[in-house]
């Protein structure tokens, strides 16, 4: 009998969602995106995924193996989707949860990566892993450094490769491995999302018995003083950044990480000011700063 994962509705309070996430390490939020937002977002993605290069390059062979050869990828989503940049990136639930979990350990948090994965038939299951392992040089133990999610842009079922996740594994020693009865399958309808901590074991499931693609998007946030997986400064054109709400600009890393109020220093300035204050200047748009 596989483990189960708690389901909550997105209408629950941010406190209730955060409490459940901290207790279990992962939860499914139903109705995370309303139907209109989901339809609009998928309509933006459809032509982009149809044109996705199946022979794209990866950082190295290990990354290529990790994702497999049956997945269509779309990265730098803030560069191509207005719905993402204006509505999903600064989603109130993301902000409330990140305020509570990441806020105590940084001046502000930022987007780590936004990555659409459209997994096709015959996709193998991924190895179980912790997303926070990309920051392997941090000493253990450490506070939570990442809040992550997979948004179901189509229905997620056990048959088409719904995310496998191990509730409670955020509290385990790093060397402990999950047994089959400790692994939950995050089945959920389109528009729902599974939220999990960077310290929680999870992995994509196999899509070996269906003829349909399973479309989802990884969105994660990390402490603002960490280097991110995705380089937003080069991934998102400056004219697009300038069109976004200030909160989205900050989440893309264009606000200085200013910890002076708590006795720290500052990171990420341009000419000793926050880049977010320069975005509207003509010099920025002309590439002079």
N, C-alpha and C positions, 0 to 999 in steps of 0.2 A: 504494500500500500504506500504510494508516494506521499510525501509531505504536502501540506496545504499552505497557501499563502492568503493572508487576510485581504479582503476586498472592502474598500470604503468608497463612498460617493464623493466626487469632487466638491459637493456642496458642504461637506463637513468643515468644521473650523480648522484653520491652520494649526492650532494647538493640538487638536485631536490627530491630525495627519502626522504631525511631527512626533508626537508621543508614540504612535503606532510604529512609525519608521525607526525610531531609536530603539524600540523594544525588540522588533523582529528583524531589523536590517533591510527589510523589503516589504512593500505593500503594492497592491493594485488599486489604482484610482480610476473608478469608472466615470465616464462623462468628463474626462479631463479637457477634451476639445469638444465644443458643441458641433452639431451636424453641419451648420453653415461654414464654420471655420475649417472643419475637416475637408469638406468638399472643395472649398476655395484653395486650400493648401495642396490637396492632391491634384487639382487642375493645374497648378503652377508646376508641380513636379513631373507630371506625365510626359511632356515633351523633353524635359531634361534627362529623365531616366531612359526614354526611348533612344536618345542620342548618346547614352553613356558608352564609353569605349570599353569593350570587353577585354581588350589587351592592354589596359592601362598599366602604368608602372607603379611599383610600390617601393617603399623605403628600402626594403631588403627581402630576401626570399622567405624569411620567417613570418613577416607581415602578410605576404601573399598566401602562405600556407594557412595562417590563422583565419583569414576570411574565406578561403576557398575560391574555386574558379567558377562558381555558379551564381555569384552575387553581382548585381549592378550597384555601383556606388555613386553617391552625390555628396561631396564635401563642400565646405564653405557655403552653407545654406543661406547665411545672411547676405551673401553676394547676389543671390538669384531669386529669393522669395521675399516679397514684401510682407506676406502673412507671417513668416517666421520672424523677421526683424522687428515688426511693429507689435505683434500679438503673442507669439509663442516664446521668444527669447526672454521678454520681461513678464512672463505669465505670473499673475499674483500668487499662485500656489508655489511656484518655484521660488519666488522672492521670500515668501513667508518661511518656507522650510529652510532655505539657505541662510536667512537672517538668524534663525534659531540655532542651526547646527554648525554653520561655518562662521557666522558673525563674531563669536567670542574669540576667534583665533586669527582675525585679520581686520584691517581697516575697511576692506570691502572684498567681495568675491568677484570672480570673472567667469566668463564662458570658457570652458576647457575645450569642448569640441561639439560641433553639430554635424551629424553624419547620417545620411539616409542610406539604409541597407535594404535592397530589394532582393531577397534570397529566393532563388529559383528552385525548381524541382531537382531532386538528387543532391541537394546541399547536405553535406555532412554536419554532424553536431560539432560545436566548438568544445574545446577543453574548458573545464571550469576554471575560472580565474577571478582575481580581484583587480578592478580597474586601477586602484591606487598603486599597483605594482610599477606603474610607469615612473613613479617617484621613489625608486628602490633605495636611494641613498639616504632617505630620512631614517633616523634611528627609531627603533621600536622599544616601548610602545610610544604612540603619538596620538594626538586627538584626531577626530575625523577631519579629513582634508578635502573630501570630495562628496558631492551629492550628484547622483546620476539617475538617468531614466531611459526607458525605451518607450516611445509612443507608438501605439498600434495604429498604423495608417490603413490597415486592412485587418480583418478579424485574425486573431492569433489563436490557433488550435494546436493540440498535441500533434496532430497529423502534419501540419504545415510548418512546424519548427518553432513553436512558441518558446520564448526564453525559458531556460531552466535556471532555477535559482534556489539557494540553500538558506532558508530562513534561520536566523540565529548565528550564522557563520561569522558575522562581524565580531562576535565575542570569542571566537575560537583562537587557539594558538595557530600561528601561520602555517605550521607544518601538518596540521590535521587535515585529512582528506574526507570527503563526504561519501557516505554509503548511499546506495540507490534509494533507500526509504527516507533519506533526509533531503532529497531533491524534489522541489515543487515545480510544477509547470504553470507558467503565468498565462493561462488561457484568458482571453479578454476580447471584447468587441472593439471594432474600429472606433477610435476616438478616446479609448482608455489609455492608461499609461502605467507601467510598473516603475515605481520609484525605489531606488536602493542606494545604500551607502557604498562608497568606494572600497570599503573593507569587506563587502559581502560577496561570497562566491556565486558566480553565475556563468552562463554561456548560452549561445544560440542553440536551439534544438535542431534535430535533423528534419529535413523536408524530403523524405525519401519515398513517400507513398502517395503524394498528390501531384497533380499536373498544374497547380496554381502557384503564383509567386506570393511570397509573404513580405509585405512592405512595412518597414518600421523605421524609426529614427532614434538614434542615440543622441541625447542632449545631456551634457554634464557641466557642472560648475565646480570650481576649485578655489582654494584660498588665493587671494589676489597677489601674494608674493611668490607664488610658484610659477614656473614656466609651463605653458600650456602645450597640449598635444598638437593643436592646430594653430598655426601662425595667422592670426586674424589680420594683422597689419598688411600682409602681402596677399591674403586670400580675398579680402573684401575691398573693392575699389574705393578710393577716397570720396568720390562723388556719391556713392551709395551710403557710406558712413555718415556723410553730412546730412543725408535725407532722413536719418533715423532719429527717434526720440532720444533725448539726452540719456535716459536710463539704459537704453540699448547701446549707445555709444560707450558708456562706462563699462557695461558688461563685456564689450568687445576689447576692453583694455585701454581705452583712450582717456581714462581718468587716472591721474597719478595715485599711487597707493600711499596715502599720507597718514602715517602713524605717529606724527609728532604729538598729538594730544595725549597719547598713552606712553610717552617717553621714548618712542622709537624714531625712525627717520622716514625718508620718503624715497619712492622708487618710480621710475618711468617718466621723469619730467623732460620737457623740451625747452631749452633756454631758461631753465629754472622755474617754469610754470607748468601747470597741468595741460597736456595736449588737448583735452576736451575744450579748453578755453580758446584754442587756436583754430578749431575746426571751421569756423565761419570766416576766417580771415582770407583775403584774396591770395596771400602768399601760400597758404596751405593748399588751396585748390590748384595753384600753379606749380606745386611741388618744390617751392623754395624753402619750406621748413619741414 
